[in-house]
Amino acid sequence: MNSTLQSNHSVADLVMSIGGKTLVCHDPLAVPETIVWLHGNPILSATSLLLVQLSLISLVSILINTCLRPLGQSSIVSQIFGGMVFGPSILGNKDALSATLFPLRGSMVIETIATFGLMFFLFTVGATMDPVTIVRPGKKAMAIAFSAFFSTLVVCGSLAFIFPRHLAMDHQHWLPLLALSQSFTAFPVVACLLTELKMLNCDIGRLALSTSMVCDALGITLTAISLSFAGNDNSKLTPLWSLGSWAALIAAVVYIIRPFLQRMIKRAPSGKPIGESWICAMFLSVVLMGFLSEIIGQHYVFGPLVFGIAVPEGPPLGASLISKLELLSSGLFYPSYLAISGLRTNIFKVHFQTVWVVAIIVLSGCMVKMCVVMLVAIYNEMHVRDAFILALIMNAKGVSELTLYNVLRNTQVLTEEGFTLAVTIVTVVTAVITPLITIFYDSSGQYTAIKRCTIQHSHRQSDLRILVCIHSQENVCTIINLLEISHAPPETHISVIGIALVELEGRSVATLVPHEASSTEHPNTTGSDLIINALTHYELQSEGSASVEAFTSISPFEITHNDICRVAMDKRATIVIVPFHKQWAIDGTIESVNQGIKEMNLKVLERAPCSVGILIDRGVLNGSMSLVVGHPLYHVAVIYLGGVDDAESLAYGARMTNNEKVDLTVVRFLIFGAENTKDRKHESDLINEYREANAGNERFVIVEEVVRNGVDLSASIREMADCFDLILVGRHHQDSPLLYGLGDWSECPELGVIGDMLASPDLGITASVLVIQQQRMGRLAGVGDKDQYVHDVLVDEHTGGSWAISMDRTSSSTRLKI
């Protein structure tokens, strides 16, 4: 037996290498000098050493991620590389650096911290999972999961047993385990990947999550059985006891702990967060579940993961736990665990023959899984491109595989060579598939419409299909008013598609929940249920003149636009109404600002397959009541400067005049001295068309005001704005000297120049504003194009003219006087 002794007298450590094991003997009574001012070394302190290690790993990982992010790489690649940098593969090969920054005496501390981080990370992952999806994943997800898992298992397992029989491989007994692990597709890995790629709420992402849940259940079962039989050669009953304990633990979590938590949530006060004592009890339970897993012969992460699945997802409990744990576990300790896996790798221990054998097995497994997933997906009527992207996602690897490899390394099943190759596999496969998914998945073009879906190009008597997105209950009254004035019951019909927007909290699966048509309201009192109840009540009060389809979108606001655009395309919406990201208080000040909604609105404007309106709701300032209940007269204005967006606003306003409770004033601003321009004539033709269509309608008035510059324009808008309940304005306008310089002060680009002016709290108005953008068809068509006109009204080419107007601010009437 060979032995080597090394000592470090400054810290009273003794390092002994006996056989193939390294032992570190530490004197707990020794107090090293760590104060710099006394010529001490701070790194000799275990606490200081841990802080230095975490800081270095995090800093290097961030730098690598910054460099690799433009190449479309996932953060897991950067974090593993961050550990490899300090491992024996790169800098750790230098004994001086390795002994100073990552000595053997500090390995146990940082690995323990990372272990706790991994345990809580997998608990949070379990808490975001929907157990119903595991039990009832759907036929397509079930078919893909079973076929991909077992086909890869058979092919890779067969290759792992064939190669050693035909090649001289003496110390590669770990090869079958490495091969069998290629069949795994873990839910935590897929969820993290889809979150980074912002694909959680697309169809491919939802199917990938459901499929990975089934694959993960198969993989966990196979791993649990393997761990139960591992190292139990002395007794045949020991594996059975281990499996029985494993099944009993799952049964206890499902039939005892989960019902108890559900009962606790029902007893909690509605709308209030879970108490801190319950949160602390949940954290202690996570540690206890890890301890129980170790007792029954399973890995310590198994119990926390199952316990997390038992936690009811979403608010109040699941969301509270995620908000308190996610930043610390996902931001610090989870990356540390990945980095430690990279720190343990040593590429100098790898033999060339083993490399190409493992490469063949891994490549075969990836190709088999891709082919099987694509075949089953295409058989289930999935597009070839989408099936290819799904197959790439199902090959994702990450923390779950690394956890298994670390377990096998700690139990000496995996050698240093095998562990290095296993970590390299995870890194290389992830580095390859992530950019490929980014290249082939193009979300911007999937909602492109092939025909016009605008109000202006719809027949005047056709059903108006409006998709309204509501985030706050305070916006419901104004939305109902807008829907009511958008048609003239009972002569015309309106189809309403309502989406209650709920920001994703405490769950990882973004969902779009359809609500079945019902004559009764939902008994729940959550914000989204109250919104759905209001829309249901509006449909009942409309007496058949309005139909409502309701949905609830639960997803991060950065990807909510996918749900909105998809529903708009599927339901052939004419216009989408989204909320403004600022909420007004009753005193006229800004009460709250939601930047997530602002980003959502910008993406909807960019990708929507129809026209889009952003509603600036000031109903709380003017105390407006729903027209369903009763309202004397609703005063609407259209500000018209020219352009396709203003033309859409004019078309919408003209539709509103069919309702007897609406009077409309179209305010057209003209620049002084530009009477004979071509653009002026084209705009006049369009205005005259609507004038002819509404001849004899006293509630439809067109007035024109001549202004010289942007200052006069701003003053005129400021004077007229408070005369109305609702103002319609286009987002963009045709080029005009009236707008020069006004855009320099714009705070909200999604509203355009005039919309941003009307949204400013400094204006002091109480009218709500709807900023409209007409559907983009790949080009900004000019308003003078013939297809911009209404279809069923003839244009009188000789009708026209321009009138100068003045404001009558002394009259009690709210109408502009000619």
C-alpha positions, 0 to 999 in steps of 0.5 A, spaced: 500 500 500 502 506 497 501 512 502 504 519 501 503 525 507 503 532 506 502 537 511 500 544 512 502 547 519 499 554 518 492 550 518 494 544 522 492 540 516 494 533 514 493 530 507 494 523 506 494 519 499 492 511 501 491 507 495 486 510 491 483 515 496 485 522 499 484 523 506 484 530 509 486 531 517 484 537 520 485 540 527 479 543 529 483 547 535 487 550 530 486 557 529 489 560 523 491 568 522 486 571 517 487 578 519 491 582 513 493 587 518 496 582 522 500 579 516 495 573 516 491 569 510 484 570 510 483 564 505 485 560 511 478 561 514 473 556 511 468 562 511 473 566 507 475 561 502 467 559 501 466 566 499 472 567 495 470 560 491 463 562 490 465 569 488 470 567 483 465 561 480 460 566 479 464 572 476 467 567 471 461 564 469 458 571 468 464 573 463 463 566 459 456 567 459 457 574 456 461 571 451 457 565 449 450 568 449 451 572 442 452 565 440 445 562 442 448 558 448 444 556 454 447 558 461 448 551 463 454 551 458 457 557 461 456 555 468 459 548 467 465 551 463 466 556 469 467 550 474 472 547 468 476 553 468 478 552 476 479 544 475 484 540 473 483 541 466 485 548 465 487 552 471 487 547 476 492 543 473 497 548 476 498 545 483 500 552 486 493 555 484 489 549 486 492 548 493 490 556 494 483 557 491 480 550 491 484 546 496 482 539 499 480 542 506 475 546 502 471 541 498 467 539 503 464 545 505 462 548 498 460 541 496 455 541 502 452 548 500 451 546 493 448 540 495 443 544 499 442 549 493 440 543 489 435 540 494 432 547 494 432 548 487 429 541 485 424 543 490 422 549 487 422 545 480 417 540 483 413 546 486 412 549 479 410 542 476 402 540 475 401 533 477 395 533 473 399 533 467 404 527 470 397 523 471 394 525 465 399 528 460 395 527 453 395 521 448 400 525 444 405 526 449 404 519 452 406 516 445 412 520 444 415 519 451 414 512 451 417 511 444 423 515 445 425 513 452 424 505 451 427 506 443 433 510 446 434 505 452 434 499 447 439 502 442 444 505 447 444 499 452 445 494 446 451 498 444 454 499 451 454 491 451 457 490 444 463 494 444 466 491 451 466 484 448 469 486 441 474 492 444 479 491 449 476 496 455 478 493 462 476 499 466 469 501 463 464 498 467 460 504 467 459 504 460 452 501 460 450 506 466 452 512 461 449 509 455 442 508 459 442 515 462 441 517 454 434 515 454 433 520 460 429 527 458 428 531 465 423 536 466 427 541 470 432 541 464 426 542 459 423 547 463 429 551 464 431 551 457 424 553 455 424 559 460 431 561 457 428 561 450 422 564 451 418 558 449 414 556 455 407 558 452 408 556 445 405 549 442 411 546 442 413 548 449 407 545 452 408 539 448 415 538 450 413 540 458 408 534 458 412 529 454 418 531 459 414 530 465 412 523 463 420 521 461 422 524 468 417 519 471 420 513 467 427 516 469 426 517 476 423 510 477 428 507 473 433 510 477 430 509 484 430 501 482 437 502 480 439 505 487 435 500 491 439 494 488 446 498 488 451 495 493 446 490 496 449 484 494 449 481 501 441 481 502 436 479 497 430 483 501 434 489 502 432 492 495 425 490 496 425 494 503 428 500 499 423 500 493 417 499 498 419 505 502 420 509 496 413 507 494 410 508 501 414 515 501 410 517 495 403 514 497 404 519 504 406 525 500 400 524 495 395 522 500 397 525 506 401 531 505 398 534 499 391 534 502 393 537 508 396 543 504 390 543 500 386 544 506 390 549 509 390 553 503 382 553 503 382 555 511 387 561 509 384 568 508 382 570 501 387 574 498 392 574 503 399 571 503 401 565 507 404 566 514 411 566 515 411 560 520 408 556 514 413 558 510 419 556 515 415 549 516 415 548 509 423 549 508 424 545 514 420 539 511 424 540 505 430 538 509 426 532 512 424 529 506 431 529 503 433 526 510 428 521 509 430 519 502 437 518 504 434 513 510 430 509 505 436 508 500 435 513 495 438 520 493 437 526 497 434 530 492 428 525 491 424 527 497 424 534 496 422 533 488 416 529 490 414 534 496 415 539 491 410 536 486 405 535 492 405 543 493 399 546 490 402 550 484 400 557 483 398 562 489 398 563 495 403 557 497 406 555 491 408 562 489 410 564 496 415 559 496 418 560 489 418 568 490 422 566 497 427 561 494 428 562 487 433 567 487 437 564 492 437 557 489 437 558 482 441 564 482 447 562 486 447 555 489 444 551 483 450 555 478 455 553 484 453 545 483 453 546 476 460 549 477 462 544 481 461 538 476 465 542 472 471 543 477 471 535 478 472 534 471 479 532 468 480 531 461 487 528 462 484 522 465 481 520 458 483 515 453 482 516 446 479 509 445 474 511 450 472 518 447 470 515 440 466 509 443 462 514 448 461 519 442 458 513 438 453 511 443 451 518 445 450 520 437 446 514 436 442 515 442 441 522 440 439 520 433 434 515 435 431 519 440 430 525 434 428 520 429 423 517 434 420 523 436 419 526 429 416 520 427 411 519 432 409 527 432 408 527 424 404 521 425 400 525 430 399 531 425 405 535 427 408 539 422 415 537 420 419 543 422 415 543 429 417 536 430 424 537 429 424 542 434 421 538 439 426 532 437 431 537 439 428 539 445 427 532 448 435 531 447 436 537 452 441 535 458 442 538 464 442 538 472 438 532 472 443 528 469 449 531 472 446 529 479 446 522 477 453 522 474 455 525 481 451 520 485 455 515 481 462 518 482 461 519 489 459 511 490 465 510 485 461 507 480 463 512 475 471 513 475 474 520 474 475 518 466 467 516 466 465 522 470 469 527 465 466 524 459 459 524 462 459 532 464 462 533 457 456 530 454 452 534 457 456 540 455 457 538 448 449 536 447 447 542 450 451 547 446 449 544 440 442 543 440 440 550 443 443 554 437 439 549 433 433 551 436 434 558 436 435 558 429 429 553 427 424 556 431 421 563 429 416 566 433 415 572 429 412 569 423 408 564 425 402 569 426 403 572 419 396 573 416 394 572 409 389 577 408 386 583 411 383 583 418 382 590 420 375 594 421 376 599 415 376 593 410 371 589 414 364 590 411 360 595 415 354 590 417 359 584 418 360 582 425 365 585 429 370 580 432 374 584 438 379 580 442 380 584 449 385 583 454 384 585 461 389 585 467 386 589 472 379 588 475 379 596 475 379 596 467 373 592 466 368 597 466 371 601 461 372 595 457 365 593 457 363 601 455 368 600 449 364 593 447 357 596 448 359 602 444 362 598 438 355 595 435 348 597 435 344 592 439 340 588 436 341 590 429 348 588 429 352 583 433 359 583 436 363 577 438 368 578 444 374 574 445 376 575 452 383 574 455 384 575 463 392 576 463 395 573 469 402 573 470 406 566 471 407 565 479 409 559 482 408 554 476 413 553 470 408 550 465 405 556 462 397 555 460 392 558 456 385 556 460 379 556 455 372 557 459 366 554 457 360 558 455 355 558 461 349 562 464 352 562 471 358 565 474 364 562 477 364 561 484 371 563 485 373 570 487 380 570 484 382 576 480 381 572 473 375 569 475 372 576 477 374 578 470 371 572 467 364 573 471 364 580 468 364 578 461 359 573 462 355 578 465 355 582 459 353 577 455 347 575 459 345 582 459 346 583 451 340 579 450 343 575 444 347 581 441 353 579 443 357 572 444 363 572 449 369 566 449 373 567 455 380 565 456 385 565 462 392 566 460 397 564 465 404 566 463 410 571 464 408 577 461 415 577 456 411 571 452 404 573 453 404 576 446 404 568 444 397 567 447 394 573 445 397 573 437 395 565 437 388 566 440 387 572 435 389 568 429 385 562 431 378 566 432 380 571 426 379 577 431 379 584 427 382 588 433 386 586 439 385 591 445 391 591 450 391 595 457 396 600 458 402 599 462 400 605 467 394 605 472 391 611 474 389 613 481 383 617 483 387 623 484 389 623 477 396 621 479 400 614 476 398 609 481 402 603 478 407 602 472 408 595 470 413 594 465 412 587 463 405 589 460 409 595 456 414 589 453 408 585 452 404 591 448 410 592 444 411 585 442 403 585 440 404 591 436 409 588 432 406 581 431 399 581 431 395 578 425 390 584 426 389 591 428 391 593 435 389 598 440 392 600 447 387 602 452 389 608 456 383 607 462 381 613 465 375 611 467 376 612 475 377 619 474 370 620 470 366 615 474 363 612 468 358 607 469 357 601 464 352 602 459 349 596 460 346 599 467 345 606 464 349 611 461 346 618 458 350 619 452 357 617 450 362 622 447 367 619 442 372 623 438 377 621 433 383 625 432 385 625 425 392 627 422 392 622 416 395 615 415 393 608 415 392 608 423 388 614 423 384 611 417 383 605 422 381 609 428 376 613 423 373 606 421 372 604 428 369 611 430 364 610 424 362 603 427 360 606 434 355 611 431 351 606 429 349 606 437 344 611 439 348 612 445 354 615 442 356 621 438 362 622 434 366 628 433 372 627 428 377 632 429 381 633 422 387 637 423 390 641 417 397 644 416 396 651 414 398 652 406 398 645 404 391 645 401 393 643 394 397 637 396 396 630 393 396 627 400 391 632 402 386 630 396 387 623 398 385 624 405 379 628 403 377 623 399 377 618 405 373 623 410 368 625 404 367 617 404 365 617 411 361 623 411 357 620 405 356 614 409 353 618 415 349 623 411 343 625 416 346 622 422 346 628 427 351 624 432 356 624 426 360 630 425 366 632 422 370 638 423 377 641 421 382 645 424 387 649 421 394 649 425 401 652 423 405 648 427 406 643 433 405 648 438 398 650 435 397 642 435 398 641 442 394 647 444 388 645 440 388 637 443 389 640 450 383 644 449 378 639 446 381 633 450 376 634 456 370 634 452 369 627 451 369 620 454 373 617 449 378 619 444 381 615 438 387 616 435 392 612 430 399 610 433 403 613 427 401 618 422 403 620 415 409 625 415 407 632 417 411 638 419 406 638 425 409 633 428 416 635 428 420 635 435 414 633 438 417 626 438 423 628 442 419 628 448 415 621 447 416 617 453 412 611 451 413 609 443 408 604 443 403 610 443 406 614 438 406 622 438 399 624 439 397 618 444 403 619 448 401 626 449 394 624 451 397 619 456 401 624 459 398 625 466 401 633 465 395 634 460 390 633 466 384 630 462 379 625 464 378 622 458 380 615 456 384 614 450 384 608 445 391 608 441 390 604 434 395 601 429 392 598 423 394 591 421 401 591 418 401 587 412 409 587 411 409 594 408 406 601 410 400 602 405 399 609 403 392 612 405 391 614 398 390 607 396 384 605 393 383 599 398 383 603 404 376 605 403 370 602 406 367 597 401 360 599 400 360 606 400 361 610 393 365 616 393 363 623 391 369 626 388 366 633 388 365 633 395 370 636 399 372 642 402 376 645 408 373 649 414 376 653 419 373 652 426 374 655 433 373 652 440 366 654 444 369 653 451 363 657 454 358 653 451 355 647 456 355 642 450 361 638 449 361 638 442 366 642 438 362 648 434 364 650 427 
